[in-house]
Amino acid sequence: MKKRILVVEDNLLNLELVTDLLEVAGFIVCPARTGEEGLHAAREQPPDLILMDLSLPGLDGLAATRSLRADPATRHLTIIALTA
């Protein structure tokens, strides 16, 4: 079974690059362009890993990560912070 990775990234070029690299490596990529979309995606179908951009419009990556950590349903998720 392929592992799912949630990529939360607002820069379209960065999102496409990460998505292409991960898909070639055999992962299923779930993209999100905002912190809010990332929270929703993580709660609806928890991924095996989250790659979280720190600098997002609106709800930034740090706030989104704090929200995921505060929720018992998502606090176990592995989150790697990214920034350009």
C-alpha positions as CSV (number, residue, x, y, z in Angstrom):
1,M,0.0,0.0,0.0
2,K,1.4,3.4,-1.0
3,K,2.0,5.9,1.7
4,R,0.1,9.3,1.6
5,I,1.9,12.5,2.1
6,L,0.1,15.8,2.6
7,V,2.0,18.7,1.2
8,V,0.9,22.1,2.4
9,E,2.6,24.7,0.2
10,D,1.2,28.0,-1.2
11,N,3.9,28.4,-4.0
12,L,2.6,26.5,-7.0
13,L,6.0,25.9,-8.5
14,N,7.3,24.4,-5.2
15,L,4.2,22.3,-4.8
16,E,4.5,20.9,-8.3
17,L,8.2,20.1,-7.8
18,V,7.6,18.3,-4.5
19,T,4.6,16.5,-5.9
20,D,6.5,15.3,-8.9
21,L,9.5,14.1,-6.8
22,L,7.3,12.2,-4.3
23,E,5.1,10.6,-7.0
24,V,8.1,9.4,-8.9
25,A,9.3,7.8,-5.6
26,G,5.9,6.0,-5.3
27,F,4.0,8.1,-2.8
28,I,0.4,9.4,-3.1
29,V,0.5,13.2,-2.7
30,C,-2.4,15.2,-1.3
31,P,-1.8,18.9,-2.0
32,A,-3.1,21.8,0.1
33,R,-2.4,25.5,-0.7
34,T,-3.3,27.0,2.6
35,G,-3.0,26.2,6.3
36,E,-6.8,25.9,6.5
37,E,-6.9,23.4,3.6
38,G,-4.1,21.5,5.2
39,L,-5.9,21.2,8.6
40,H,-9.1,20.0,6.8
41,A,-7.2,17.4,4.7
42,A,-5.2,16.1,7.8
43,R,-8.4,15.7,9.8
44,E,-10.5,14.2,7.0
45,Q,-8.0,11.5,5.9
46,P,-4.9,11.5,8.1
47,P,-1.8,11.1,6.0
48,D,1.4,9.1,6.8
49,L,3.4,12.3,6.7
50,I,2.8,16.1,6.4
51,L,5.3,18.4,4.7
52,M,4.2,21.9,6.0
53,D,5.4,25.2,4.6
54,L,6.0,27.6,7.5
55,S,5.1,30.7,5.5
56,L,1.5,30.5,4.4
57,P,-1.1,33.2,3.8
58,G,-3.7,33.4,6.5
59,L,-3.1,30.5,8.9
60,D,0.7,30.0,8.8
61,G,2.4,26.7,9.0
62,L,3.4,27.1,12.7
63,A,-0.2,27.9,13.7
64,A,-1.5,25.0,11.6
65,T,1.0,22.6,13.3
66,R,0.0,23.9,16.7
67,S,-3.6,23.2,15.9
68,L,-2.8,19.7,14.7
69,R,-0.8,19.0,17.9
70,A,-3.6,20.3,20.1
71,D,-6.1,17.9,18.5
72,P,-6.0,14.3,20.0
73,A,-7.1,12.9,16.6
74,T,-4.0,14.4,14.8
75,R,-1.3,14.9,17.4
76,H,0.4,11.7,16.4
77,L,1.0,12.7,12.8
78,T,4.5,13.3,11.7
79,I,5.1,16.8,10.5
80,I,8.2,18.2,8.7
81,A,8.4,21.9,8.5
82,L,9.6,23.4,5.2
83,T,10.5,26.9,4.1
84,A,12.1,28.4,1.1
